[in-house]
Amino acid sequence: MNKSWLTIVFLGFATQAMTQTSHFLPQQGPSDASINIAVSSDDENNGNSYFEEAEKNERKGELNEAITLFGKAAFEYNSSRQLDRYGSALLRLSNVHYLLAHYTEAEQVILNVALKNYSKLGSKSGLLDSYSQLGKIYLADTKYTQSLWFYTQQGILAKQLGNSRAYIESVIGIANVKIKKKDYILASRDLTRAELLASASNFNQYKLQIREARALIPIKKALKKESK
């Protein structure tokens, strides 16, 4: 077990411990409350600093350092109860693990920590981002059944939220899973649907993704689909 994963395990236990002990904390007067606010503000500022440095390291390709800094940012946000930012740091941490092909670590950050955090917040947008991340991780890790399930959940939630971009991304993700499973005809249909949806909404940013996915479908399979 590497240091970055130990950090996440600690974060998960810390969240549980904070929740459990909060019921036993005594009521505090105004002076104590002001001290708590100051401490929380310091933690939040530290979190912001770590997050910014992590982004810089990620852009420079210094991914191991980015992992450490995103982990520190997550810890500080959790300490200051900035749970939305805490979730954002966890998602970014998971994604850097993904870039390094640390698929188990990337998966566990989302499953064991981020999903619980967003469920506690009642954040559907956070859950949607988590489902998208898990779909991507499982696809890269050749766990196609799990990938398909999470991309499908992303699409369902995207429809509920009226998030057209996230829905199109889920359809493209599902198509990529089907390509890996050699379900080329179904994948081609999904890509056509994604293309039509993107065109109707003037979302030009998906053209390259769709084109790259189509390039993975054998020509004979595509011709077979067109002949039907």
C-alpha positions in Angstrom: 0.0 0.0 0.0 1.6 3.3 -1.1 1.7 6.6 0.8 -1.0 8.3 -1.3 -3.5 5.5 -0.6 -2.7 5.6 3.1 -3.6 9.3 2.9 -7.0 8.5 1.4 -7.7 5.8 4.0 -6.9 8.3 6.7 -9.2 10.9 5.1 -12.0 8.4 5.1 -11.5 7.5 8.7 -11.1 11.2 9.6 -14.5 11.9 8.0 -16.1 9.2 10.0 -14.4 10.2 13.2 -15.4 13.8 12.8 -19.1 12.8 12.3 -19.1 10.5 15.2 -17.4 12.8 17.7 -19.5 15.9 16.7 -22.4 14.5 18.8 -20.3 14.7 21.9 -18.8 18.2 21.5 -20.0 20.7 24.2 -21.9 23.8 23.2 -19.4 26.7 22.8 -19.7 30.4 23.5 -19.1 33.2 21.1 -15.4 33.5 21.8 -14.8 29.8 21.0 -16.9 30.0 17.9 -14.7 32.8 16.5 -11.6 30.7 17.2 -13.1 27.8 15.3 -13.9 30.1 12.3 -10.3 31.3 12.2 -8.9 27.8 12.3 -11.3 26.7 9.5 -10.3 29.7 7.5 -6.6 28.8 7.8 -7.4 25.2 6.8 -9.4 26.4 3.8 -6.6 28.7 2.7 -4.0 25.9 3.1 -6.3 23.7 1.0 -6.5 26.4 -1.7 -2.7 26.7 -1.8 -2.2 23.0 -2.0 -4.8 22.7 -4.7 -3.2 25.4 -6.9 0.3 23.9 -6.5 -1.2 20.5 -7.4 -2.6 21.9 -10.6 0.7 23.4 -11.5 2.5 20.1 -11.0 -0.1 18.2 -13.0 0.3 20.7 -15.9 4.1 20.2 -15.7 3.7 16.4 -15.8 5.0 16.0 -12.2 2.1 13.7 -11.3 3.5 12.0 -8.2 3.9 15.4 -6.6 0.4 16.4 -7.8 -0.9 13.3 -6.0 0.7 14.4 -2.7 -0.6 17.9 -3.0 -4.2 17.0 -4.0 -4.2 14.7 -1.0 -3.1 17.5 1.3 -5.7 19.8 -0.2 -8.4 17.2 0.4 -7.3 16.9 4.0 -7.4 20.6 4.6 -10.8 21.0 3.0 -12.2 18.2 5.0 -10.8 19.7 8.2 -12.5 23.1 7.4 -15.7 21.3 6.4 -15.5 22.7 2.9 -17.0 19.4 1.6 -17.7 20.6 -2.0 -14.1 21.5 -2.4 -13.1 18.4 -0.6 -15.0 16.4 -3.3 -13.3 18.4 -6.1 -9.9 17.6 -4.7 -10.7 13.9 -4.4 -11.9 13.8 -8.0 -8.7 15.5 -9.2 -6.6 13.1 -7.0 -8.4 10.1 -8.5 -7.8 11.5 -12.0 -4.0 11.9 -11.5 -3.9 8.2 -10.3 -5.8 7.4 -13.5 -3.2 9.2 -15.6 -0.5 7.1 -13.9 -2.5 3.9 -14.5 -3.0 3.5 -10.8 -6.5 2.2 -11.4 -7.1 0.6 -8.0 -6.1 3.8 -6.2 -8.2 5.9 -8.6 -11.2 3.6 -8.1 -11.0 3.5 -4.3 -10.7 7.3 -3.9 -14.0 7.6 -5.6 -15.8 4.5 -4.2 -14.7 4.8 -0.6 -14.5 8.6 -0.1 -15.9 10.8 -2.9 -19.2 9.0 -3.4 -19.8 9.0 0.4 -19.0 12.7 0.6 -21.3 13.7 -2.3 -24.1 11.5 -0.9 -23.8 13.2 2.4 -24.0 16.6 0.7 -26.9 15.5 -1.5 -24.9 16.8 -4.5 -26.2 15.2 -7.7 -23.6 17.0 -9.8 -20.9 15.6 -7.6 -22.3 12.1 -8.0 -22.6 12.5 -11.7 -18.9 13.5 -11.9 -18.0 10.5 -9.8 -19.9 8.1 -12.0 -18.2 9.6 -15.1 -14.8 9.1 -13.4 -15.5 5.5 -12.5 -16.8 4.7 -16.0 -13.5 6.0 -17.4 -11.3 4.2 -14.8 -13.1 0.8 -15.3 -12.9 1.2 -19.1 -9.1 1.7 -18.9 -8.8 -1.2 -16.5 -10.7 -3.5 -18.9 -13.6 -4.0 -16.4 -16.2 -3.4 -19.0 -19.3 -4.5 -17.1 -18.6 -2.0 -14.3 -17.7 0.7 -16.8 -21.0 0.2 -18.7 -22.9 0.4 -15.5 -21.4 3.6 -14.3 -21.6 5.3 -17.7 -25.3 4.3 -17.7 -25.8 5.8 -14.3 -24.1 9.0 -15.4 -26.5 9.2 -18.3 -29.6 8.6 -16.1 -28.5 11.3 -13.7 -27.5 13.7 -16.5 -31.1 13.4 -17.9 -32.5 14.2 -14.4 -30.3 17.3 -14.1 -30.9 18.4 -17.7 -27.1 18.2 -18.3 -26.8 17.7 -22.1 -23.0 17.6 -22.1 -22.8 14.9 -19.4 -25.4 12.9 -21.2 -23.5 13.0 -24.5 -20.3 12.1 -22.7 -22.1 9.1 -21.1 -23.3 7.9 -24.6 -19.7 8.2 -26.0 -18.4 6.3 -23.0 -21.0 3.5 -23.5 -20.0 3.4 -27.1 -16.3 3.0 -26.2 -17.2 0.1 -23.9 -19.1 -1.6 -26.6 -16.2 -1.2 -29.0 -13.9 -2.9 -26.5 -16.4 -5.7 -26.2 -16.5 -5.9 -30.0 -20.2 -4.9 -30.1 -19.4 -2.8 -33.1 -22.9 -2.4 -34.6 -24.3 -1.2 -31.3 -21.3 1.1 -30.7 -21.8 2.7 -34.1 -25.4 3.4 -33.3 -24.5 5.0 -30.0 -21.9 7.2 -31.7 -24.4 8.3 -34.3 -26.8 9.2 -31.5 -24.1 11.1 -29.7 -23.3 12.9 -33.0 -26.9 13.9 -33.5 -27.3 15.1 -29.9 -24.1 17.1 -30.1 -25.0 18.7 -33.5 -28.5 19.6 -32.2 -26.9 21.4 -29.2 -24.0 22.9 -31.2 -21.5 21.1 -29.0 -18.5 20.9 -31.4 -16.1 19.8 -28.8 -17.3 16.2 -29.1 -16.5 15.8 -32.8 -12.9 14.6 -32.2 -14.0 12.1 -29.5 -16.6 10.6 -31.8 -14.2 10.5 -34.8 -11.6 8.7 -32.7 -14.1 6.2 -31.5 -15.4 5.5 -35.0 -11.8 4.9 -36.2 -11.7 1.9 -33.8 -14.6 0.2 -35.5 -13.4 -2.1 -38.3 -14.6 -0.9 -41.7 -16.3 -4.2 -42.5 -18.4 -4.0 -39.4 -19.4 -0.4 -40.2 -20.4 -1.4 -43.8 -22.4 -4.3 -42.3 -24.3 -1.8 -40.1 -25.0 0.5 -43.1 -26.4 -2.4 -45.2 -29.0 -3.2 -42.6 
